[in-house]
Amino acid sequence: MGDHEHHKQEEKEESLIEKIANKIHDRDSSSSSSNSDDEKKKTTSLKDKVYRLFGREKPVHKVLGGGKPADVFLWRDKKVSAGVLGGATAAYVLFDVLEYHFLTLLCHGLMLGLVGLFLWSSANTFIKKSAPHIPQVIIPEEPVMKCASSLRIEINRGFAVLRDIASGKDLKKFLSVIAGLWVLSLVGGCYDFLTLLYTITVTAFSVPILYEKYEDKVDFYGEKALAELKKQYAVFDAIVLSKIPRALKDKKKD
């Protein structure tokens, strides 16, 4: 009897030890899983902070404005994108490579269209076919006025920016605008307008889709390049820009 009771007591102690060990193991596993989840969240947040080019917080589709224009540039609608890029390529080859003038093309197209419609309408009495339906084209006033109004607002805004720059209030903005215009003049001297326009079109249809595909790598190297540019600008600001206002103030005092 004593041995039997002693054996039961040992079994109870062993079961109690196993329960305690299982509870400790469950706590460790839950804490490790929570720690792993926290680490994953931290790594994802760090990735989001690192891999955001110039502090971008929206996807590429929303940065481009969303809707159909963004779908076209990102090749979501391949037929429309291929049609627009193919049309731009055909226009570039026609006007720049073959040197076919736009006014000549417009006149030839109108001539062919008018001749075709005239012959079709005249031959209606001899051939038993229905006359061509020529639609009446009327430009509505409201969209033209909206377009003119928005264009006027943008032009006035541009004039206001130019006036603000020319007033001498912000030297850094003045120098940056002058540098941008100088670079644009160099680019315009190397390329004609049609070639530059076609290059911009091809870039608009290739860069966003490539950036969306290789976003992480581009953001990583972009942040490095931006940090280096900030360092160079800080050096330029300390050596050159910070001394110009002082020189101007000294001249005014004299």
C-alpha positions as CSV (number, residue, x, y, z in Angstrom):
1,M,0.0,0.0,0.0
2,G,2.8,2.4,0.9
3,D,4.6,1.7,-2.4
4,H,1.3,2.2,-4.4
5,E,0.7,5.6,-2.7
6,H,4.3,6.6,-3.3
7,H,4.0,5.7,-6.9
8,K,0.8,7.8,-7.3
9,Q,2.5,10.7,-5.6
10,E,5.4,10.5,-8.1
11,E,3.0,10.4,-11.0
12,K,1.2,13.5,-9.8
13,E,4.5,15.3,-9.3
14,E,5.6,14.3,-12.9
15,S,2.3,15.5,-14.4
16,L,2.6,18.7,-12.5
17,I,6.1,19.3,-13.7
18,E,5.0,18.5,-17.3
19,K,2.2,21.0,-17.1
20,I,4.5,23.7,-15.8
21,A,7.0,23.0,-18.6
22,N,4.2,23.1,-21.2
23,K,3.1,26.5,-19.9
24,I,6.6,27.9,-20.0
25,H,7.1,26.5,-23.5
26,D,3.8,28.1,-24.7
27,R,4.8,31.5,-23.2
28,D,8.2,31.3,-24.9
29,S,6.7,30.4,-28.2
30,S,4.0,33.2,-28.0
31,S,6.7,35.7,-27.0
32,S,9.0,34.6,-29.8
33,S,6.2,34.8,-32.3
34,S,5.2,38.3,-31.1
35,N,8.9,39.3,-31.2
36,S,9.2,37.9,-34.7
37,D,6.0,39.8,-35.8
38,D,7.4,43.0,-34.3
39,E,10.7,42.5,-36.1
40,K,8.9,41.9,-39.4
41,K,6.9,45.1,-38.8
42,K,10.0,47.0,-38.0
43,T,11.8,45.7,-41.1
44,T,8.9,46.5,-43.3
45,S,8.7,50.0,-41.9
46,L,12.4,50.4,-42.3
47,K,12.1,49.2,-45.9
48,D,9.3,51.6,-46.5
49,K,11.4,54.4,-45.2
50,V,14.5,53.4,-47.1
51,Y,13.0,52.4,-50.4
52,R,11.0,55.6,-51.0
53,L,12.6,57.7,-53.6
54,F,12.7,61.4,-52.5
55,G,10.2,60.7,-49.7
56,R,7.5,59.3,-51.9
57,E,4.6,57.8,-49.9
58,K,2.3,56.9,-52.8
59,P,2.5,54.1,-55.4
60,V,3.6,55.0,-58.9
61,H,0.1,54.8,-60.3
62,K,-1.1,57.5,-57.9
63,V,2.0,59.7,-58.4
64,L,1.2,59.8,-62.1
65,G,-2.3,61.1,-61.3
66,G,-4.2,57.8,-61.4
67,G,-7.0,56.9,-63.8
68,K,-6.6,56.3,-67.5
69,P,-3.4,58.5,-68.1
70,A,-1.5,56.5,-65.5
71,D,-2.8,53.2,-67.0
72,V,-1.5,54.3,-70.4
73,F,2.0,55.3,-69.1
74,L,2.2,52.1,-67.0
75,W,1.1,49.9,-69.9
76,R,-2.0,48.6,-68.0
77,D,-4.0,49.0,-71.2
78,K,-1.4,47.7,-73.7
79,K,-3.5,48.4,-76.8
80,V,-3.9,52.1,-76.0
81,S,-0.2,52.5,-74.9
82,A,1.1,50.8,-78.0
83,G,-1.2,52.9,-80.2
84,V,-0.1,56.2,-78.6
85,L,3.6,55.2,-78.7
86,G,3.3,53.9,-82.3
87,G,1.5,57.1,-83.4
88,A,4.2,59.2,-81.9
89,T,6.9,57.1,-83.6
90,A,5.1,57.3,-86.9
91,A,4.8,61.1,-86.6
92,Y,8.5,61.5,-85.7
93,V,9.6,59.4,-88.6
94,L,7.2,61.2,-91.0
95,F,8.0,64.8,-89.9
96,D,11.6,64.5,-88.7
97,V,13.3,61.6,-90.6
98,L,11.4,62.0,-93.9
99,E,11.1,65.8,-93.4
100,Y,7.4,65.8,-94.3
101,H,5.8,69.0,-93.2
102,F,2.7,69.1,-91.1
103,L,0.9,71.7,-93.2
104,T,1.5,69.6,-96.3
105,L,0.2,66.5,-94.7
106,L,-2.9,68.3,-93.4
107,C,-3.6,69.7,-96.9
108,H,-3.1,66.3,-98.6
109,G,-5.3,64.6,-96.1
110,L,-8.1,67.1,-96.6
111,M,-7.7,66.9,-100.4
112,L,-8.1,63.1,-100.3
113,G,-11.0,63.2,-97.9
114,L,-12.9,65.9,-99.9
115,V,-12.2,64.1,-103.2
116,G,-13.4,60.8,-101.9
117,L,-16.6,62.3,-100.3
118,F,-17.3,64.4,-103.5
119,L,-17.0,61.4,-105.8
120,W,-19.1,59.2,-103.5
121,S,-21.9,61.8,-103.3
122,S,-21.8,62.4,-107.1
123,A,-21.8,58.7,-108.0
124,N,-24.9,58.2,-105.8
125,T,-27.2,58.9,-108.8
126,F,-25.4,56.2,-111.0
127,I,-24.7,53.6,-108.3
128,K,-27.6,52.4,-106.2
129,K,-26.0,53.0,-102.8
130,S,-26.8,55.3,-99.9
131,A,-25.2,58.7,-99.8
132,P,-22.4,59.2,-97.3
133,H,-23.4,60.5,-93.9
134,I,-21.3,63.6,-93.3
135,P,-21.7,64.7,-89.6
136,Q,-22.1,68.3,-88.6
137,V,-19.1,69.3,-86.4
138,I,-19.8,72.1,-83.9
139,I,-17.3,73.0,-81.2
140,P,-19.1,73.6,-77.9
141,E,-18.4,76.8,-76.1
142,E,-18.1,75.5,-72.5
143,P,-15.1,73.2,-72.8
144,V,-13.2,75.8,-74.9
145,M,-13.9,78.4,-72.2
146,K,-12.8,76.1,-69.5
147,C,-9.6,75.2,-71.4
148,A,-8.9,78.9,-72.0
149,S,-9.6,79.8,-68.4
150,S,-7.3,77.1,-67.0
151,L,-4.6,78.1,-69.5
152,R,-4.9,81.7,-68.4
153,I,-4.6,80.7,-64.7
154,E,-1.4,78.7,-65.4
155,I,0.1,81.5,-67.5
156,N,-0.6,84.1,-64.8
157,R,0.9,81.8,-62.2
158,G,4.1,81.4,-64.3
159,F,4.3,85.2,-64.6
160,A,3.9,85.6,-60.9
161,V,6.7,83.1,-60.2
162,L,9.0,84.9,-62.7
163,R,8.2,88.2,-61.1
164,D,9.0,86.8,-57.6
165,I,12.3,85.4,-58.9
166,A,13.3,88.6,-60.7
167,S,12.5,90.7,-57.6
168,G,15.7,89.5,-55.9
169,K,14.0,88.1,-52.8
170,D,15.3,84.5,-53.1
171,L,18.8,84.1,-54.4
172,K,18.8,80.3,-54.3
173,K,15.6,80.1,-56.4
174,F,17.0,82.6,-58.9
175,L,20.3,80.6,-59.3
176,S,18.4,77.3,-59.6
177,V,16.1,78.7,-62.3
178,I,19.0,80.2,-64.2
179,A,20.9,76.8,-64.0
180,G,17.8,74.9,-65.2
181,L,17.2,77.3,-68.2
182,W,20.9,77.0,-69.1
183,V,20.7,73.2,-69.1
184,L,17.5,73.3,-71.1
185,S,19.2,75.7,-73.6
186,L,22.1,73.2,-74.0
187,V,19.7,70.3,-74.6
188,G,17.8,72.4,-77.1
189,G,21.0,73.2,-78.9
190,C,21.8,69.5,-79.3
191,Y,18.4,68.4,-80.4
192,D,15.6,69.9,-82.4
193,F,12.1,70.3,-81.0
194,L,10.6,67.2,-82.6
195,T,13.5,65.0,-81.5
196,L,13.3,66.4,-77.9
197,L,9.5,65.9,-77.9
198,Y,9.8,62.3,-79.1
199,T,12.5,61.6,-76.6
200,I,10.3,62.9,-73.8
201,T,7.4,60.7,-75.0
202,V,9.6,57.6,-75.2
203,T,10.9,58.4,-71.7
204,A,7.4,58.8,-70.3
205,F,6.4,55.4,-71.7
206,S,9.5,53.6,-70.5
207,V,10.7,55.0,-67.3
208,P,7.6,54.6,-65.1
209,I,7.0,51.0,-66.1
210,L,10.7,50.1,-65.5
211,Y,10.7,52.0,-62.2
212,E,7.6,50.1,-61.0
213,K,9.3,46.8,-61.9
214,Y,12.7,47.6,-60.3
215,E,11.4,50.0,-57.6
216,D,13.5,48.7,-54.7
217,K,16.9,48.9,-56.5
218,V,16.1,52.3,-58.1
219,D,15.0,53.8,-54.7
220,F,18.2,52.4,-53.0
221,Y,20.6,54.0,-55.5
222,G,18.4,57.1,-55.8
223,E,18.6,57.8,-52.1
224,K,22.4,57.4,-52.2
225,A,22.6,59.9,-55.2
226,L,20.3,62.3,-53.4
227,A,22.4,62.2,-50.2
228,E,25.5,62.9,-52.3
229,L,23.8,65.8,-54.0
230,K,22.8,67.3,-50.7
231,K,26.4,67.1,-49.5
232,Q,27.6,68.8,-52.6
233,Y,24.9,71.5,-52.4
234,A,25.8,72.1,-48.7
235,V,29.4,72.6,-49.6
236,F,28.4,75.0,-52.5
237,D,26.1,76.8,-50.1
238,A,28.8,77.2,-47.5
239,I,31.5,78.4,-49.9
240,V,29.5,80.5,-52.5
241,L,25.9,81.2,-51.7
242,S,26.4,82.1,-48.0
243,K,28.9,84.8,-49.0
244,I,26.9,86.5,-51.7
245,P,24.3,88.2,-49.4
246,R,27.1,89.4,-47.1
247,A,28.9,91.0,-50.0
248,L,25.7,92.7,-51.2
249,K,25.0,93.9,-47.6
250,D,28.6,95.3,-47.4
251,K,28.1,97.2,-50.7
252,K,24.8,98.7,-49.5
253,K,26.4,99.9,-46.3
254,D,29.2,101.5,-48.3
